[in-house]
Amino acid sequence: MSVDGNWDLEIDSPRGKQHVQLAVTAEGGRLTGTMSNSQADISTDLLDGTIDGDELAWKVKMKMFPVTLSFQMTLDEDTMEGKVKAGMFGKFDASGQRQ
């Protein structure tokens, strides 16, 4: 099962549902790519990205807020689900669909 490609992610945050785009490539146990939001004109590289079977993890440093988001997701064909930890703001549900 490959995670490579473009994904639409939805994060259930205290500010409502946030929609971001994810472009990723996996090589060995490493996950690289970018996360962006075209409406807010934001794009940032994934940090510390890993893939182990169907388990994905990565971090992104937000530019608008001084917080690092830590993603823990489970891949299932063309969908992914999991949690996003946003520092002192807590954990939120997240889900994704391959474009």
Contact map, one row per residue, 1 for C-alpha under 8 A:
111000000000000000000000000000000000000000000000000001000000000000000000000010000000000000000000000
111100000000000000000000010000000000000000000000000000000000000000000000000010000000000000000000000
111110000000000000000001110000000000000000000000000000000000000000000000001000000000000000000000000
011111000000000000000011110000000000000000000000000000000000000000000000000000000000000000000000000
001111100000000000000011100000000000000000000000000000000000000000000000000000000000000000000000011
000111110000000000001111000000000000000000000000000000000000000000000000000000000000000000000000011
000011111000000000001110000000000000000000000000000000000000000000000000000000000000000000000001111
000001111100000000111100000000000000000000000000000000000000000000000000000000000000000000000001111
000000111110000000111100000000000000000000000000000000000000000000000000000000000000000000000111100
000000011111000011110000000000000000000000000000000000000000000000000000000000000000000000000111000
000000001111100011100000000000000000000000000000000000000000000000000000000000000001000000011110000
000000000111110111000000000000000000000000000000000000000000000000000000000000000000000000011100000
000000000011111111000000000000000000000000000000000000000000000000000000000000000000000000011000000
000000000001111100000000000000000000000000000000000000000000000000000000000000000000000000000000000
000000000000111111000000000000000000000000000000000000000000000000000000000000000000000000000000000
000000000001111111000000000000000000000000000000000000000000000000000000000000000000000000000000000
000000000111101111100000000000000000000000000000000000000000000000000000000000000000000000000000000
000000000111101111110000000000000000000000000000000000000000000000000000000000000000000000000000000
000000011110000011111000000000000000100000000000000000000000000000000000000000000000000000000000000
000000011100000001111100000000000011110000000000000000000000000000000000000000000000000000000000000
000001111000000000111110000000000011100000000000000000000000000000000000000000000000000000000000000
000001111000000000011111000000001111000000000000000000000000000000000000000000000000000000000000000
000111100000000000001111100000001110000000000000000000000000000000000000000000000000000000000000000
001111000000000000000111110000111100000000000000000000000000000000000000000000000000000000000000000
001110000000000000000011111000111000000000000000000000000000000000000000000000000000000000000000000
011100000000000000000001111111110000000000000000001000000000000000000000000000000000000000000000000
000000000000000000000000111111100000000000000000000000000000000000000000000000000000000000000000000
000000000000000000000000011111000000000000000000001000000000000000000000000000000000000000000000000
000000000000000000000000011111100000000000000000011100000000000000000000000000000000000000000000000
000000000000000000000000011111110000000000000000111000000000000000000000000000000000000000000000000
000000000000000000000001111011111000000000000001111000010100000000000000000000000000000000000000000
000000000000000000000001110001111100000000001110100000000000000000000000000000000000000000000000000
000000000000000000000111100000111110000000001100000000000000000000000000000000000000000000000000000
000000000000000000000111000000011111000000111100000000000000000000000000000000000000000000000000000
000000000000000000011110000000001111100000111100000000000001000000000000000000000000000000000000000
000000000000000000011100000000000111110011110000000000000000000000000000000000000000000000000000000
000000000000000000111000000000000011111111100000000000000000000000000000000000000000000000000000000
000000000000000000010000000000000001111111000000000000000000000000000000000000000000000000000000000
000000000000000000000000000000000000111111000000000000000000000000000000000000000000000000000000000
000000000000000000000000000000000000111111000000000000000000000000000000000000000000000000000000000
000000000000000000000000000000000001111111100000000000000000000000000000000000000000000000000000000
000000000000000000000000000000000001111111110000000000000000000000000000000000000000000000000000000
000000000000000000000000000000000111100011111000000000000000000000000000000000000000000000000000000
000000000000000000000000000000000111000001111100000000000001110000000000000000000000000000000000000
000000000000000000000000000000011110000000111110000000000001000000000000000000000000000000000000000
000000000000000000000000000000011110000000011111100000000111000000000000000000000000000000000000000
000000000000000000000000000000010000000000001111100000000111000000000000000000000000000000000000000
000000000000000000000000000000100000000000000111110000001110000000000000000000000000000000000000000
000000000000000000000000000001110000000000000111111000011110000000000000000000000000000000000000000
000000000000000000000000000011100000000000000001111100011100000000000000000000000000000000000000000
000000000000000000000000010111100000000000000000111111111000000000000000000000000000000000000000000
000000000000000000000000000010000000000000000000011111110000000000000000000000000000000000000000000
000000000000000000000000000000000000000000000000001111100000000000000000000000000000000000000000000
100000000000000000000000000000000000000000000000001111110000000000000000011100000000000000000000000
000000000000000000000000000000000000000000000000001111111000000000000001111000000000000000000000000
000000000000000000000000000000100000000000000000111101111100000000000011111000000000000000000000000
000000000000000000000000000000000000000000000001111000111110000000000111100000000000000000000000000
000000000000000000000000000000100000000000000111110000011111000000000111000000000000000000000000000
000000000000000000000000000000000000000000000111100000001111100000011110000000000000000000000000000
000000000000000000000000000000000010000000011110000000000111110000011100000000000000000000000000000
000000000000000000000000000000000000000000010000000000000011111001111000000000000000000000000000000
000000000000000000000000000000000000000000010000000000000001111111111000000000000000000000000000000
000000000000000000000000000000000000000000000000000000000000111111000000000000000000000000000000000
000000000000000000000000000000000000000000000000000000000000011111000000000000000000000000000000000
000000000000000000000000000000000000000000000000000000000000011111100000000000000000000000000000000
000000000000000000000000000000000000000000000000000000000000111111110000000000000000000000000000000
000000000000000000000000000000000000000000000000000000000000110011111000000000000000011000000000000
000000000000000000000000000000000000000000000000000000000011110001111100000000000000011000000000000
000000000000000000000000000000000000000000000000000000000011110000111110000000000001111000000000000
000000000000000000000000000000000000000000000000000000001111000000011111000000000001110000000000000
000000000000000000000000000000000000000000000000000000011110000000001111100000000111100000000000000
000000000000000000000000000000000000000000000000000000111100000000000111110000000111000000000000000
000000000000000000000000000000000000000000000000000000111000000000000011111000011110000000000100000
000000000000000000000000000000000000000000000000000001110000000000000001111100011100000000000000000
001000000000000000000000000000000000000000000000000001110000000000000000111111111000000000000000000
000000000000000000000000000000000000000000000000000001000000000000000000011111110000000000000000000
110000000000000000000000000000000000000000000000000000000000000000000000001111110000000000000000000
000000000000000000000000000000000000000000000000000000000000000000000000001111110000000000000000110
000000000000000000000000000000000000000000000000000000000000000000000000001111111000000000000011110
000000000000000000000000000000000000000000000000000000000000000000000000111111111100000000000011100
000000000000000000000000000000000000000000000000000000000000000000000000111000111110000000001111000
000000000000000000000000000000000000000000000000000000000000000000000011110000011111000000001110000
000000000000000000000000000000000000000000000000000000000000000000000011100000001111100000111100000
000000000010000000000000000000000000000000000000000000000000000000001111000000000111110000111100000
000000000000000000000000000000000000000000000000000000000000000000001110000000000011111011110000000
000000000000000000000000000000000000000000000000000000000000000000111100000000000001111111110000000
000000000000000000000000000000000000000000000000000000000000000000111000000000000000111111000000000
000000000000000000000000000000000000000000000000000000000000000000000000000000000000011111000000000
000000000000000000000000000000000000000000000000000000000000000000000000000000000000111111100000000
000000000000000000000000000000000000000000000000000000000000000000000000000000000000111111110000000
000000000000000000000000000000000000000000000000000000000000000000000000000000000011110011111000000
000000000011100000000000000000000000000000000000000000000000000000000000000000000011110001111100000
000000000011100000000000000000000000000000000000000000000000000000000000000000001111000000111110000
000000001111000000000000000000000000000000000000000000000000000000000000100000001111000000011111000
000000001110000000000000000000000000000000000000000000000000000000000000000000111100000000001111100
000000111100000000000000000000000000000000000000000000000000000000000000000000111000000000000111110
000000111000000000000000000000000000000000000000000000000000000000000000000001110000000000000011111
000011110000000000000000000000000000000000000000000000000000000000000000000001100000000000000001111
000011110000000000000000000000000000000000000000000000000000000000000000000000000000000000000000111
